[in-house]
């Protein structure tokens, strides 16, 4: 971790064949209660993506690979959201029937959820309110997010 807080990533080749060879293929879905630590997203525009995840959602930029990728986190985690343009520059935003994630969910403590909701209202950011503890946003790349308030304090 650099003095300015940026986290420098390291990439090494994954043993994909070993991972696939160890799979028993009996599970076709994620087990109930599965939590994913971070997601990587194909995006159309890194500048708009950075603005959304930092200015709208309040995450911090933890790693900046300039014109290729940006990584964002809440707190001191290395990243919760990875974004890159490795599929191409200025690709169209996701549409409803495109292959990919239908949405991903960010679960926030009650205070952080309330703070974010107030920030969205004050900033004039459009969002859908599904319930008092669940709202829907779409990022500039057409990627849908569900923001949920954690049930426990």
Rosetta blueprint (number, residue, H / E / L):
1 X L
2 X L
3 X L
4 X L
5 X L
6 X L
7 X L
8 X L
9 X L
10 X L
11 X L
12 X L
13 X L
14 X L
15 X L
16 X H
17 X H
18 X H
19 X H
20 X H
21 X H
22 X H
23 X L
24 X L
25 X L
26 X L
27 X L
28 X L
29 X L
30 X L
31 X L
32 X L
33 X L
34 X L
35 X L
36 X L
37 X L
38 X L
39 X E
40 X E
41 X E
42 X E
43 X L
44 X L
45 X L
46 X H
47 X H
48 X H
49 X H
50 X H
51 X H
52 X H
53 X H
54 X H
55 X H
56 X H
57 X L
58 X L
59 X L
60 X E
61 X E
62 X E
63 X E
64 X E
65 X L
66 X L
67 X L
68 X L
69 X E
70 X E
71 X E
72 X E
73 X E
74 X L
75 X L
76 X L
77 X L
78 X L
79 X L
80 X L
81 X E
82 X E
83 X E
84 X E
85 X L
86 X L
87 X L
88 X L
89 X L
90 X L
91 X L
92 X L
93 X L
94 X L
95 X L
96 X L
97 X L
98 X L
99 X L
100 X L
101 X L
102 X L
103 X L
104 X E
105 X E
106 X E
107 X E
108 X E
109 X L
110 X H
111 X H
112 X H
113 X H
114 X H
115 X H
116 X H
117 X H
118 X H
119 X H
120 X H
121 X H
122 X H
123 X H
124 X L
125 X L
126 X L
127 X L
128 X E
129 X E
130 X E
131 X E
132 X L
133 X L
134 X E
135 X E
136 X E
137 X E
138 X E
139 X L
140 X L
141 X L
142 X L
143 X L
144 X E
145 X E
146 X E
147 X E
148 X E
149 X E
150 X L
151 X L
152 X L
153 X L
